[in-house]
Amino acid sequence: MAGVDEAGRGPLAGPVVAAAVVLDQGGSLAGQVADSKQLSARQRADLFSAIMGKARAVGIGIVGPSDIDRLNILQATMLAMKRAIDDLSLPPTRILVDGNRCPETSIESEAVIGGDKVVPAISAASIIAKVTRDEMMLKLHASYPQYGFDSHKGYPTKQHKEALSEFGATPEHRRSFAPVKAVLADISEFSRG
């Protein structure tokens, strides 16, 4: 059985990242993992290493901003999940997905609302997805330090919206998301006037 979860549906910039994790039956990690949102960055990093070292298989799927804009965030999330499942070195016979929808796959799958809190493999996938995405956002911060991606990871904080207004959108911004779309419309209006 593989647990599947994603990170990065709500941000204005960066990719959506999904992970699929197959743990050992009655595995050594079962009591340690928790929903990534309930953990500190340090705890997530420690558990990331433990999961990568002890899981039977880990798959990661990434969908970037231009594809998010083309598909919409829900379809991009489903695609990231499918890519994560396809990336597993050990094909699962069953998939449990955090949330209320499953990606299209020939493998038996079930959506589990709140699954990241109750299914260890989904919790593990939550941690892998979050840490992977956060590391990607730190790399973006190195390229675009004025946006503060190292602190808000692309989410629509006051700091991020102010940077968007001041500096405009980067190629890593999701142009279909309302705050980014509004800034681009303002810039377009200004250049016409």
N, CA, C and O of each residue as an XYZ file, in Angstrom:
772
protein
N       0.844     -1.184      0.000
C       0.000      0.000      0.000
C       0.883      1.238      0.000
O       1.877      1.315      0.723
N       0.496      2.209     -0.832
C       1.222      3.481     -0.871
C       0.337      4.591     -0.340
O      -0.860      4.624     -0.622
N       0.918      5.495      0.425
C       0.242      6.709      0.850
C       0.661      7.836     -0.076
O       1.821      7.918     -0.480
N      -0.292      8.712     -0.415
C      -0.013      9.803     -1.350
C      -0.525     11.119     -0.769
O      -1.637     11.185     -0.243
N       0.295     12.164     -0.868
C      -0.118     13.504     -0.438
C       0.645     14.523     -1.252
O       1.590     14.183     -1.965
N       0.229     15.784     -1.144
C       0.848     16.859     -1.906
C       1.187     18.033     -1.006
O       0.733     18.125      0.134
N       1.998     18.926     -1.554
C       2.303     20.197     -0.899
C       2.315     21.271     -1.982
O       2.818     21.060     -3.086
N       1.752     22.422     -1.641
C       1.859     23.547     -2.557
C       0.667     23.837     -3.429
O       0.829     24.357     -4.533
N      -0.533     23.517     -2.969
C      -1.708     23.885     -3.767
C      -2.021     25.369     -3.672
O      -2.464     25.972     -4.650
N      -1.796     25.970     -2.499
C      -2.224     27.341     -2.273
C      -1.261     28.462     -2.620
O      -1.701     29.606     -2.738
N       0.032     28.198     -2.790
C       0.964     29.289     -3.056
C       0.716     30.002     -4.386
O       0.045     29.485     -5.278
N       1.278     31.200     -4.485
C       1.193     31.997     -5.707
C       2.380     31.724     -6.628
O       2.380     32.152     -7.782
N       3.381     31.019     -6.129
C       4.591     30.760     -6.906
C       5.118     29.363     -6.605
O       4.833     28.776     -5.561
N       5.898     28.850     -7.556
C       6.525     27.547     -7.382
C       5.623     26.407     -7.803
O       4.473     26.619     -8.186
N       6.155     25.188     -7.730
C       5.427     24.007     -8.181
C       4.473     23.459     -7.129
O       4.499     23.855     -5.964
N       3.633     22.538     -7.579
C       2.915     21.664     -6.652
C       3.700     20.352     -6.674
O       4.061     19.856     -7.742
N       3.959     19.796     -5.495
C       4.778     18.589     -5.360
C       3.966     17.515     -4.656
O       3.340     17.774     -3.627
N       3.976     16.317     -5.208
C       3.302     15.181     -4.567
C       4.331     14.105     -4.265
O       5.363     14.003     -4.929
N       4.028     13.307     -3.253
C       4.885     12.172     -2.918
C       4.011     10.951     -2.690
O       2.870     11.051     -2.239
N       4.575      9.801     -3.011
C       3.948      8.504     -2.740
C       4.973      7.696     -1.943
O       6.143      7.617     -2.317
N       4.520      7.101     -0.846
C       5.442      6.373      0.036
C       4.870      5.007      0.380
O       3.701      4.881      0.745
N       5.714      3.986      0.258
C       5.375      2.633      0.692
C       6.225      2.336      1.917
O       7.451      2.278      1.824
N       5.578      2.146      3.070
C       6.289      1.816      4.309
C       6.279      0.310      4.524
O       5.477     -0.404      3.921
N       7.172     -0.172      5.385
C       7.145     -1.580      5.788
C       5.841     -1.870      6.506
O       5.281     -0.994      7.166
N       5.356     -3.095      6.379
C       4.169     -3.505      7.130
C       4.490     -3.402      8.618
O       5.503     -3.935      9.071
N       3.632     -2.716      9.383
C       3.866     -2.521     10.810
C       5.199     -1.828     11.045
O       5.888     -2.064     12.037
N       5.535     -0.967     10.098
C       6.871     -0.411      9.975
C       7.419      0.348     11.158
O       6.697      0.764     12.064
N       8.718      0.508     11.109
C       9.448      1.180     12.174
C       9.136      2.668     12.240
O       9.408      3.310     13.255
N       8.563      3.233     11.160
C       8.267      4.660     11.145
C       6.842      4.978     11.581
O       6.506      6.139     11.812
N       6.013      3.959     11.693
C       4.579      4.182     11.905
C       4.256      5.103     13.074
O       3.352      5.931     12.960
N       4.956      4.987     14.176
C       4.650      5.827     15.329
C       5.323      7.188     15.308
O       5.033      8.035     16.153
N       6.224      7.410     14.348
C       7.005      8.644     14.328
C       6.430      9.715     13.417
O       6.520     10.904     13.723
N       5.835      9.302     12.289
C       5.396     10.288     11.308
C       4.088     10.940     11.736
O       3.271     10.339     12.434
N       3.912     12.178     11.302
C       2.705     12.950     11.591
C       2.474     13.891     10.419
O       3.343     14.050      9.561
N       1.315     14.507     10.385
C       1.009     15.491      9.360
C       2.119     16.533      9.343
O       2.464     17.091     10.385
N       2.681     16.801      8.163
C       3.830     17.707      8.055
C       3.538     19.097      8.604
O       4.442     19.786      9.076
N       2.260     19.513      8.542
C       1.900     20.847      9.025
C       1.991     20.949     10.550
O       2.057     22.052     11.092
N       1.994     19.812     11.240
C       2.059     19.801     12.703
C       3.497     19.738     13.224
O       3.719     19.748     14.435
N       4.469     19.673     12.315
C       5.864     19.495     12.708
C       6.682     20.753     12.452
O       6.338     21.562     11.590
N       7.746     20.911     13.192
C       8.681     22.008     12.929
C       9.510     21.640     11.700
O       9.544     20.480     11.289
N      10.176     22.634     11.119
C      11.036     22.385      9.956
C      12.123     21.368     10.309
O      12.456     20.505      9.497
N      12.665     21.469     11.505
C      13.724     20.533     11.937
C      13.175     19.103     12.048
O      13.813     18.150     11.600
N      11.979     18.965     12.654
C      11.370     17.628     12.772
C      11.092     17.046     11.389
O      11.326     15.861     11.153
N      10.592     17.880     10.475
C      10.321     17.409      9.107
C      11.608     16.941      8.436
O      11.631     15.898      7.782
N      12.683     17.722      8.602
C      13.961     17.360      7.978
C      14.476     16.022      8.528
O      14.946     15.173      7.771
N      14.384     15.846      9.838
C      14.827     14.579     10.451
C      13.995     13.409      9.952
O      14.531     12.352      9.618
N      12.671     13.604      9.901
C      11.795     12.525      9.440
C      11.965     12.270      7.945
O      11.845     11.130      7.495
N      12.241     13.318      7.172
C      12.508     13.148      5.745
C      13.651     12.152      5.559
O      13.548     11.207      4.777
N      14.739     12.380      6.288
C      15.900     11.491      6.190
C      15.552     10.069      6.619
O      15.963      9.101      5.980
N      14.791      9.952      7.707
C      14.403      8.618      8.195
C      13.517      7.898      7.177
O      13.701      6.709      6.916
N      12.565      8.617      6.612
C      11.660      8.011      5.626
C      12.447      7.573      4.390
O      12.275      6.457      3.900
N      13.311      8.461      3.890
C      14.093      8.118      2.699
C      14.989      6.904      2.956
O      15.257      6.123      2.043
N      15.447      6.749      4.192
C      16.316      5.627      4.528
C      15.582      4.330      4.811
O      16.127      3.251      4.579
N      14.343      4.416      5.315
C      13.658      3.206      5.777
C      12.444      2.786      4.947
O      12.013      1.636      5.038
N      11.889      3.686      4.145
C      10.703      3.325      3.363
C      11.062      2.284      2.307
O      12.191      2.239      1.817
N      10.094      1.457      1.970
C      10.335      0.463      0.920
C      10.429      1.136     -0.445
O      11.157      0.667     -1.320
N       9.693      2.238     -0.631
C       9.754      2.977     -1.897
C       9.233      4.392     -1.676
O       8.321      4.611     -0.879
N       9.820      5.344     -2.387
C       9.375      6.736     -2.356
C       9.343      7.247     -3.793
O      10.309      7.091     -4.540
N       8.223      7.858     -4.170
C       8.102      8.470     -5.489
C       7.736      9.935     -5.335
O       6.994     10.304     -4.425
N       8.256     10.765     -6.222
C       7.976     12.201     -6.179
C       7.485     12.661     -7.539
O       8.029     12.270     -8.572
N       6.450     13.495     -7.535
C       5.919     14.081     -8.764
C       5.837     15.586     -8.628
O       5.404     16.102     -7.598
N       6.251     16.287     -9.663
C       6.307     17.759     -9.627
C       5.608     18.317    -10.855
O       5.810     17.834    -11.969
N       4.780     19.343    -10.644
C       4.161     20.078    -11.749
C       4.442     21.556    -11.525
O       4.107     22.107    -10.476
N       5.058     22.195    -12.514
C       5.486     23.577    -12.403
C       4.390     24.593    -12.674
O       3.285     24.235    -13.084
N       4.705     25.874    -12.441
C       3.721     26.957    -12.548
C       3.037     27.075    -13.912
O       1.829     27.309    -13.972
N       3.787     26.917    -15.010
C       3.155     27.075    -16.324
C       2.122     25.975    -16.571
O       1.078     26.227    -17.172
N       2.413     24.753    -16.109
C       1.432     23.672    -16.251
C       0.257     23.859    -15.295
O      -0.872     23.500    -15.628
N       0.510     24.419    -14.111
C      -0.586     24.729    -13.182
C      -1.530     25.724    -13.852
O      -2.749     25.570    -13.791
N      -0.956     26.753    -14.495
C      -1.783     27.744    -15.186
C      -2.556     27.121    -16.344
O      -3.709     27.478    -16.585
N      -1.934     26.204    -17.048
C      -2.572     25.572    -18.212
C      -3.685     24.604    -17.802
O      -4.737     24.554    -18.440
N      -3.448     23.838    -16.738
C      -4.369     22.767    -16.343
C      -5.424     23.208    -15.329
O      -6.573     22.778    -15.424
N      -5.076     24.024    -14.393
C      -5.733     24.471    -13.161
C      -5.115     23.686    -12.006
O      -4.552     22.612    -12.214
N      -5.219     24.214    -10.806
C      -4.473     23.642     -9.683
C      -4.955     22.235     -9.308
O      -4.145     21.396     -8.912
N      -6.252     21.969     -9.426
C      -6.741     20.625     -9.096
C      -6.156     19.591    -10.055
O      -5.628     18.569     -9.618
N      -6.246     19.851    -11.357
C      -5.721     18.891    -12.336
C      -4.203     18.768    -12.235
O      -3.656     17.682    -12.425
N      -3.524     19.871    -11.938
C      -2.072     19.822    -11.759
C      -1.705     18.966    -10.538
O      -0.722     18.226    -10.563
N      -2.500     19.075     -9.480
C      -2.266     18.266     -8.286
C      -2.463     16.781     -8.590
O      -1.667     15.941     -8.169
N      -3.525     16.471     -9.322
C      -3.764     15.068     -9.699
C      -2.625     14.539    -10.572
O      -2.221     13.384    -10.432
N      -2.107     15.374    -11.469
C      -0.985     14.972    -12.322
C       0.276     14.745    -11.484
O       0.998     13.774    -11.709
N       0.546     15.632    -10.519
C       1.709     15.449     -9.635
C       1.582     14.140     -8.862
O       2.564     13.415     -8.704
N       0.376     13.833     -8.379
C       0.159     12.574     -7.651
C       0.389     11.370     -8.560
O       1.031     10.400     -8.156
N      -0.129     11.430     -9.777
C       0.073     10.323    -10.721
C       1.565     10.152    -11.003
O       2.061      9.026    -11.056
N       2.274     11.252    -11.183
C       3.726     11.162    -11.423
C       4.451     10.553    -10.225
O       5.391      9.777    -10.397
N       4.020     10.901     -9.016
C       4.642     10.338     -7.808
C       4.406      8.827     -7.738
O       5.317      8.065     -7.413
N       3.185      8.405     -8.043
C       2.865      6.969     -8.038
C       3.693      6.243     -9.094
O       4.253      5.178     -8.833
N       3.765      6.831    -10.294
C       4.540      6.224    -11.381
C       6.029      6.182    -11.063
O       6.752      5.353    -11.615
N       6.500      7.066    -10.180
C       7.918      7.150     -9.817
C       8.325      6.098     -8.776
O       9.514      5.926     -8.507
N       7.352      5.396     -8.191
C       7.672      4.379     -7.183
C       8.436      3.217     -7.817
O       8.057      2.732     -8.883
N       9.502      2.776     -7.170
C      10.265      1.626     -7.670
C       9.561      0.314     -7.354
O       9.866     -0.717     -7.954
N       8.624      0.349     -6.417
C       7.855     -0.824     -6.016
C       6.380     -0.522     -6.284
O       5.753      0.183     -5.493
N       5.810     -1.034     -7.374
C       4.428     -0.697     -7.709
C       3.458     -1.187     -6.620
O       3.465     -2.367     -6.268
N       2.630     -0.285     -6.093
C       1.684     -0.691     -5.045
C       0.466     -1.399     -5.633
O       0.159     -1.255     -6.816
N      -0.214     -2.158     -4.796
C      -1.467     -2.789     -5.216
C      -2.657     -1.953     -4.761
O      -3.779     -2.149     -5.229
N      -2.404     -1.018     -3.843
C      -3.466     -0.157     -3.320
C      -2.864      1.193     -2.956
O      -1.720      1.279     -2.510
N      -3.665      2.259     -3.157
C      -3.211      3.612     -2.859
C      -4.219      4.288     -1.952
O      -5.424      4.222     -2.191
N      -3.723      4.940     -0.911
C      -4.544      5.792     -0.052
C      -4.079      7.226     -0.254
O      -2.901      7.535     -0.072
N      -5.005      8.100     -0.630
C      -4.685      9.481     -0.981
C      -5.306     10.423      0.044
O      -6.479     10.284      0.390
N      -4.517     11.387      0.529
C      -5.057     12.381      1.441
C      -6.033     13.276      0.683
O      -5.714     13.766     -0.400
N      -7.211     13.489      1.244
C      -8.182     14.392      0.617
C      -9.446     13.683      0.184
O      -9.803     12.627      0.707
N     -10.123     14.295     -0.794
C     -11.408     13.736     -1.226
C     -11.411     13.300     -2.688
O     -12.468     12.984     -3.234
N     -10.231     13.279     -3.336
C     -10.129     12.845     -4.724
C      -8.878     12.011     -4.933
O      -7.879     12.160     -4.229
N      -8.960     11.134     -5.914
C      -7.803     10.316     -6.278
C      -7.401     10.614     -7.716
O      -8.253     10.922     -8.549
N      -6.115     10.523     -8.010
C      -5.689     10.682     -9.401
C      -6.143      9.477    -10.224
O      -6.403      8.403     -9.681
N      -6.232      9.669    -11.527
C      -6.592      8.552    -12.403
C      -5.437      7.569    -12.446
O      -4.310      7.927    -12.789
N      -5.727      6.343    -12.099
C      -4.726      5.283    -12.119
C      -5.450      3.943    -12.193
O      -6.613      3.831    -11.803
N      -4.761      2.947    -12.690
C      -5.362      1.613    -12.769
C      -5.266      0.876    -11.435
O      -5.833     -0.205    -11.276
N      -4.552      1.461    -10.483
C      -4.366      0.844     -9.165
C      -5.556      1.185     -8.276
O      -6.047      2.314     -8.294
N      -6.020      0.209     -7.500
C      -7.120      0.455     -6.562
C      -6.733      1.608     -5.638
O      -5.675      1.585     -5.009
N      -7.611      2.623     -5.566
C      -7.270      3.784     -4.736
C      -8.475      4.270     -3.945
O      -9.629      4.075     -4.326
N      -8.157      4.906     -2.834
C      -9.201      5.428     -1.945
C      -8.757      6.781     -1.396
O      -7.620      6.942     -0.953
N      -9.664      7.740     -1.431
C      -9.397      9.053     -0.842
C      -9.738      8.990      0.639
O     -10.775      8.445      1.017
N      -8.874      9.544      1.477
C      -9.062      9.538      2.926
C      -8.979     10.983      3.416
O      -7.891     11.555      3.481
N     -10.113     11.566      3.757
C     -10.116     12.934      4.272
C      -9.400     12.946      5.620
O      -9.731     12.167      6.514
N      -8.419     13.832      5.759
C      -7.618     13.874      6.985
C      -6.647     12.718      7.100
O      -6.153     12.423      8.187
N      -6.370     12.063      5.982
C      -5.497     10.887      5.981
C      -4.097     11.157      6.472
O      -3.441     10.263      7.006
N      -3.622     12.397      6.297
C      -2.270     12.720      6.753
C      -2.150     12.692      8.272
O      -1.043     12.715      8.812
N      -3.285     12.641      8.958
C      -3.266     12.574     10.428
C      -3.436     11.142     10.953
O      -3.103     10.861     12.104
N      -3.956     10.233     10.106
C      -4.293      8.895     10.612
C      -3.631      7.729      9.878
O      -3.609      6.616     10.404
N      -3.095      7.953      8.684
C      -2.463      6.873      7.919
C      -0.962      7.167      7.827
O      -0.564      8.119      7.156
N      -0.127      6.364      8.491
C       1.311      6.653      8.507
C       1.941      6.849      7.130
O       2.793      7.723      6.967
N       1.541      6.058      6.141
C       2.138      6.206      4.806
C       1.751      7.541      4.174
O       2.549      8.132      3.446
N       0.539      8.023      4.441
C       0.137      9.341      3.931
C       0.901     10.433      4.683
O       1.344     11.409      4.078
N       1.055     10.272      5.995
C       1.840     11.237      6.779
C       3.263     11.315      6.243
O       3.822     12.404      6.107
N       3.844     10.165      5.942
C       5.198     10.122      5.390
C       5.244     10.845      4.040
O       6.180     11.596      3.768
N       4.232     10.616      3.196
C       4.167     11.287      1.891
C       4.032     12.793      2.073
O       4.618     13.565      1.314
N       3.267     13.213      3.072
C       3.099     14.628      3.384
C       4.439     15.270      3.709
O       4.734     16.370      3.241
N       5.245     14.591      4.502
C       6.563     15.097      4.900
C       7.496     15.171      3.696
O       8.181     16.176      3.505
N       7.528     14.119      2.886
C       8.406     14.099      1.704
C       8.027     15.227      0.749
O       8.900     15.938      0.252
N       6.733     15.395      0.491
C       6.281     16.438     -0.437
C       6.628     17.826      0.090
O       7.123     18.669     -0.659
N       6.371     18.067      1.369
C       6.606     19.390      1.961
C       8.095     19.746      1.976
O       8.468     20.855      1.594
N       8.938     18.824      2.407
C      10.373     19.104      2.479
C      10.940     19.294      1.069
O      11.755     20.190      0.848
N      10.522     18.470      0.128
C      10.992     18.598     -1.256
C      10.612     19.956     -1.825
O      11.437     20.627     -2.445
N       9.363     20.362     -1.616
C       8.917     21.653     -2.144
C       9.629     22.813     -1.442
O      10.045     23.771     -2.094
N       9.770     22.729     -0.120
C      10.455     23.801      0.617
C      11.893     23.983      0.117
O      12.367     25.112     -0.006
N      12.584     22.878     -0.169
C      13.953     22.970     -0.695
C      13.956     23.645     -2.061
O      14.858     24.425     -2.365
N      12.961     23.353     -2.880
C      12.854     24.000     -4.193
C      12.632     25.503     -4.036
O      13.180     26.303     -4.794
N      11.824     25.878     -3.046
C      11.550     27.300     -2.826
C      12.782     28.034     -2.283
O      12.958     29.222     -2.552
N      13.633     27.339     -1.522
C      14.880     27.949     -1.057
C      15.809     28.235     -2.245
O      16.512     29.245     -2.256
N      15.808     27.346     -3.238
C      16.595     27.585     -4.453
C      16.033     28.779     -5.224
O      16.792     29.583     -5.765
N      14.703     28.894     -5.275
C      14.092     30.059     -5.922
C      14.460     31.345     -5.180
O      14.668     32.390     -5.798
N      14.538     31.259     -3.862
C      14.914     32.433     -3.066
C      16.301     32.936     -3.475
O      16.538     34.143     -3.522
N      17.211     32.011     -3.769
C      18.556     32.413     -4.184
C      18.509     33.211     -5.491
O      19.318     34.115     -5.699
N      17.563     32.874     -6.365
C      17.422     33.587     -7.643
C      16.612     34.872     -7.516
O      16.849     35.836     -8.245
N      15.659     34.883     -6.594
C      14.755     36.028     -6.434
C      14.641     36.420     -4.963
O      13.563     36.295     -4.381
N      15.725     36.891     -4.348
C      15.705     37.142     -2.901
C      14.704     38.215     -2.467
O      14.239     38.200     -1.327
N      14.376     39.127     -3.347
C      13.475     40.226     -2.972
C      12.049     39.758     -2.658
O      11.266     40.516     -2.085
N      11.706     38.527     -3.024
C      10.345     38.031     -2.782
C      10.188     37.342     -1.424
O       9.062     37.186     -0.950
N      11.281     36.929     -0.792
C      11.190     36.278      0.516
C      10.696     34.850      0.470
O      10.065     34.384      1.419
N      10.973     34.139     -0.627
C      10.517     32.751     -0.744
C      11.062     31.860      0.367
O      10.472     30.823      0.668
N      12.177     32.248      0.979
C      12.743     31.441      2.060
C      11.861     31.440      3.297
O      11.920     30.507      4.098
N      11.039     32.482      3.466
C      10.181     32.522      4.659
C       8.755     32.062      4.374
O       8.211     31.272      5.146
N       8.138     32.523      3.305
C       6.717     32.171      3.070
C       6.515     31.053      2.056
O       5.393     30.580      1.874
N       7.589     30.624      1.391
C       7.554     29.503      0.439
C       6.556     29.704     -0.704
O       6.073     28.737     -1.294
N       6.253     30.968     -1.009
C       5.362     31.262     -2.133
C       3.915     31.472     -1.753
O       3.099     31.829     -2.603
N       3.577     31.257     -0.486
C       2.185     31.449     -0.054
C       1.833     32.942     -0.077
O       2.733     33.781     -0.027
N       0.557     33.283     -0.152
C       0.133     34.683     -0.312
C       0.154     35.493      0.983
O      -0.887     35.952      1.453
N       1.335     35.663      1.549
C       1.491     36.481      2.753
C       1.507     37.960      2.364
O       1.600     38.307      1.187
N       1.415     38.803      3.358
C       1.494     40.252      3.122
C       2.826     40.607      2.458
O       2.868     41.377      1.498
N       3.912     40.033      2.983
C       5.244     40.275      2.430
C       5.306     39.888      0.945
O       5.856     40.626      0.128
N       4.746     38.744      0.613
C       4.796     38.265     -0.771
C       3.962     39.165     -1.686
O       4.400     39.515     -2.782
N       2.779     39.532     -1.242
C       1.919     40.399     -2.062
C       2.563     41.771     -2.273
O       2.471     42.343     -3.359
N       3.216     42.297     -1.231
C       3.909     43.587     -1.375
C       5.061     43.474     -2.374
O       5.269     44.380     -3.180
N       5.810     42.372     -2.329
C       6.912     42.161     -3.275
C       6.373     42.024     -4.699
O       6.967     42.541     -5.646
N       5.256     41.332     -4.843
C       4.617     41.201     -6.162
C       4.253     42.579     -6.720
O       4.502     42.867     -7.890
N       3.668     43.416     -5.882
C       3.276     44.763     -6.314
C       4.490     45.593     -6.697
O       4.451     46.351     -7.666
N       5.571     45.448     -5.934
C       6.760     46.262     -6.177
C       7.585     45.762     -7.359
O       8.053     46.564     -8.168
N       7.769     44.444     -7.469
C       8.694     43.890     -8.458
C       8.018     43.174     -9.627
O       8.684     42.808    -10.596
N       6.701     42.972     -9.546
C       6.018     42.220    -10.597
C       6.174     40.724    -10.390
O       6.672     40.273     -9.359
N       5.740     39.964    -11.384
C       5.771     38.502    -11.286
C       7.039     37.935    -11.916
O       7.541     38.454    -12.913
N       7.544     36.866    -11.318
C       8.683     36.121    -11.882
C       8.120     35.035    -12.803
O       6.907     34.827    -12.838
N       8.980     34.347    -13.543
C       8.515     33.196    -14.331
C       7.988     32.062    -13.446
O       7.310     31.159    -13.935
N       8.300     32.105    -12.141
C       7.861     31.057    -11.215
C       6.506     31.354    -10.582
O       6.002     30.544     -9.803
N       5.913     32.494    -10.899
C       4.589     32.829    -10.365
C       3.485     32.184    -11.199
O       3.617     32.005    -12.410
N       2.405     31.843    -10.523
C       1.238     31.220    -11.158
C       0.325     32.343    -11.665
O      -0.395     32.972    -10.889
N       0.369     32.574    -12.946
C      -0.341     33.696    -13.542
C      -1.863     33.572    -13.493
O      -2.569     34.570    -13.639
N      -2.368     32.367    -13.292
C      -3.821     32.167    -13.226
C      -4.382     32.434    -11.824
O      -5.600     32.468    -11.649
N      -3.509     32.624    -10.819
C      -3.970     32.882     -9.458
C      -4.287     34.365     -9.300
O      -3.516     35.216     -9.743
N      -5.408     34.674     -8.677
C      -5.963     36.029     -8.643
C      -4.969     37.125     -8.244
O      -4.894     38.128     -8.954
N      -4.200     37.000     -7.152
C      -3.286     38.096     -6.791
C      -2.217     38.366     -7.862
O      -1.838     39.515     -8.092
N      -1.738     37.304     -8.508
C      -0.736     37.467     -9.564
C      -1.394     38.068    -10.799
O      -0.853     38.977    -11.428
N      -2.555     37.553    -11.129
C      -3.306     38.064    -12.283
C      -3.592     39.555    -12.118
O      -3.502     40.316    -13.082
N      -3.936     39.972    -10.903
C      -4.236     41.387    -10.638
C      -2.999     42.263    -10.840
O      -3.090     43.347    -11.416
N      -1.847     41.792    -10.365
C      -0.607     42.552    -10.543
C      -0.268     42.665    -12.027
O       0.119     43.735    -12.498
N      -0.410     41.568    -12.759
C      -0.115     41.594    -14.189
C      -1.065     42.516    -14.925
O      -0.655     43.203    -15.861
N      -2.341     42.546    -14.517
C      -3.322     43.443    -15.134
C      -2.960     44.899    -14.851
O      -3.073     45.752    -15.731
N      -2.522     45.183    -13.615
C      -2.110     46.550    -13.261
C      -0.916     46.999    -14.095
O      -0.873     48.137    -14.563
N       0.049     46.110    -14.280
C       1.245     46.426    -15.073
C       0.852     46.675    -16.526
O       1.339     47.614    -17.156
N      -0.034     45.828    -17.052
C      -0.501     45.967    -18.421
C      -1.242     47.278    -18.603
O      -1.038     47.973    -19.599
N      -2.108     47.626    -17.646
C      -2.873     48.862    -17.686
C      -1.940     50.062    -17.626
O      -2.141     51.048    -18.335
N      -0.912     49.978    -16.774
C       0.052     51.071    -16.624
C       0.832     51.283    -17.927
O       1.070     52.420    -18.334
N       1.229     50.177    -18.580
C       2.023     50.309    -19.801
C       1.194     50.833    -20.970
O       1.736     51.462    -21.879
N      -0.121     50.579    -20.953
C      -0.999     51.121    -22.007
C      -1.261     52.597    -21.798
O      -1.402     53.356    -22.757
N      -1.326     53.013    -20.502
C      -1.678     54.394    -20.169
C      -0.486     55.258    -20.275
O      -0.572     56.462    -20.034
